[in-house]
Amino acid sequence: MIVRLNGRFVEDGPHLATNDRGFLIGDGVFETIYVEAGRPAFLAMHLARLRVGLETLQIPYEPRQEEIADAALSLARMNGTLGAASLRLTVSRGAGLRGLGFDAGSDVQPTETLALAPLSFQKCECSYIIGRWRRFSRGAACRFKAAGGYLDNMLSFNEARSVGADEAIMLNEHGRVVSATSANVFLIDDRGRIATPNLEEGAMPGIVRTAIINASEEHGFPVEERPIDQPELDWTRQFLTNSLIGVRPVVRSPVGPPCEDVLAGLRAWYADYLRRDLTTEQVS
């Protein structure tokens, strides 16, 4: 497989330096982007969130939208991945000091990698457990995807997989609902009202989450951002969102409302929203 490393297209392999801080302590950020026919979806939104992480970690790297879009198309052609795919953009601080202290000056040489992989679509509905690992609501990595900030998510996902579930719902230190391991979570009550945990609870500002909230008046399904207690999961219907799965319903509990019309409407709206972005000329 061909990847892009620091602006060069190379065969995937052991290219990183052993003192790269991304490898040593996860000192970096990343984005996972949906790609179709070599075109990355919602690229400007992904790069805006990436910049939040770069600024927080003081990594001197400026992602250029047109360059990333061109690289995604080149990778799709080189690897024959012209269908649905997942683009992973990772930026680490690069080789540097050992320990927790870091350099943030002009001498820093960040490591940038771009890798594209075919995307296999999951079954429509998913099941979940309540994970035992918590997501701290005031953590620095709640606002962006930190390369070293997914330990609890990884453990929660594998906890779910070990018992045959597809996902784990993560709670924060107060015992309230935050997210799934790699997706935002939404609830629909028996009156068709939609709610999602607010960012202050520790929820990630997901790309699809943001799109649904910003366009709530357009698609006719207003969304309330608020704290959500765990017992609410027992009497509501849920769905998950992220850039790769779009809008994915959760298997309905015996007492939860069906809400099929709300879910169908949201999924149709998002499919159209995604299609419009993929077919609109992207500018830097």
Number of C-alpha atoms within 10 A of each C-alpha: 13 18 23 20 18 14 14 13 16 13 12 12 9 7 9 14 14 12 14 20 23 25 18 15 15 16 21 26 28 24 22 19 24 25 29 22 16 25 26 25 23 19 23 17 15 21 20 14 19 24 20 16 24 23 12 14 19 17 25 17 17 11 17 11 17 14 11 19 19 14 22 28 19 18 23 26 13 14 14 13 21 17 15 20 23 23 26 17 22 21 26 25 27 23 19 18 12 12 9 8 8 16 12 13 10 8 9 17 17 20 21 21 19 24 20 26 17 17 17 12 10 11 9 11 14 16 16 18 19 16 21 15 20 19 25 18 20 15 10 15 21 20 20 23 23 24 21 16 19 16 11 16 21 15 16 24 24 17 20 22 15 10 10 12 15 18 24 27 27 28 26 18 16 12 13 21 29 32 25 23 22 21 26 23 26 27 22 24 18 13 9 19 15 20 20 24 23 17 17 15 24 24 26 23 16 21 19 23 22 13 14 22 18 13 16 16 11 11 15 12 18 17 20 16 16 13 16 20 14 15 10 15 18 13 17 23 26 26 21 23 22 19 22 23 17 19 28 21 22 20 16 19 15 9 10 18 17 19 18 12 10 16 20 13 14 18 16 13 18 19 13 12 14 16 13 12 15 20 10 8 7 16 9 10
